[in-house]
Amino acid sequence: MDHATATNAAAGLTELSAANDAFEVAGRSFGSRLILGTGGATSLSTLEQALAVSGTELTTVSIRHYSSGGSASVYELLQRHGIAALPNTAGCFTARDAILTAHLAREALETNWVKLEVIADEHTLLPDPLELFAAAEQLVADGFEVFAYTNDDPALASRLQDAGVAAVMPAGAPIGSGLGILNPHNIAAIVSRATVPVILDAGVGTASDAAKAMELGCDAVLLASAVTRAHNAPLMAAAMRDAVRAGRAARLAGRIPVRDTALASSPGEGMMQALIGDFS
Amino acid sequence: MTIDITLNSTPATIADGSTLRELIAAHLGRELDERGQAADGAKLGLAAAVNGAVVPRSAWSTRELAAGNTVELVTAAQGG
């Protein structure tokens, strides 16, 4: 949604709510625009608290070997809270591995939603564009709703949406880096030509980064480490919840243009004569 | 008679003629019905692959395992 359209859509609104500003993606509707991933938490109880405080209705999980340790599972936690699971293909370096992981996730979690991650190398964890695109095409053909974790490249994002993905998820910065949004112009460019929801994914370090993503026009924000690795995860979850709401409201409200010079907000008329030296 | 397989990267020995359902039920310590669902009705949140190919739960009870098979049993874990 471009800026003018967003502002027009918000005309008359004085407060945003789940009822007047639902996040719609892949045929489903969510009251929260914060997708809090489950990765990085030190304990399941901390994660549970953070998820509850965040108000998130959709979360990411990875697909890993089942271990018969009998410990409480993430799967049970999500079921208990009624939070939808978006399985990811984290750890996959090739389209082939990502496609297999997606099919396993569909079978395990009974969902055709997948956050497609195909990583180029362990150092940057940035997407491999060629493998990502190949996997996206195949998974769309296999009936998946593909949430494509992509580089902040407007051209690649366009190609992915043309291939039929449900959402594009540009990285603000490398996963877990907390560097925020390194190229806001690219994120804005992706938003301006988007035909599917844009979800800022990766790189968020603190609340202002999440607000910034929403101000740039992203439809939602996905973050995990920024909350789960914060000193106080539930409190950071609250901060992110509020930041996403604030950024969204600011986007729809229509910000003032940026100016090179000052523009007084107090009126120039009616100034006291003693101040302007006009005693004639 | 027994056969050797690999289950989640660990060597395992099972009875010859075992089905995937029997292996998974033993691994979970839970009873599974013909459709690969928990007998108590709870969702398992599991998927299985044999030699890199997904085996749908509905086929677990008919899929016999062979010596040298690599079985992967996966579920949701933490992830961003």
Interface residues (C-beta under 8 A of the other chain):
Chain A: G37 T38 G39 G40 A41 L47 T60 V61 S62 I63 R64 H65 Y66 S67 S68 S73 V74 Y75 E76 L78 Q79 A85 P87 N88 A90 L100 H103 L104 A105 R106 E107 A108 L109 E110 I175 G176 A202 L222 L223 A224 S225
Chain B: N8 S9 H27 L28 G29 K43 L44 G45 L46 A47 A48 A49 G52 V54 P56 R57 E72 L73 V74 T75 A76 A77 Q78 G79 G80
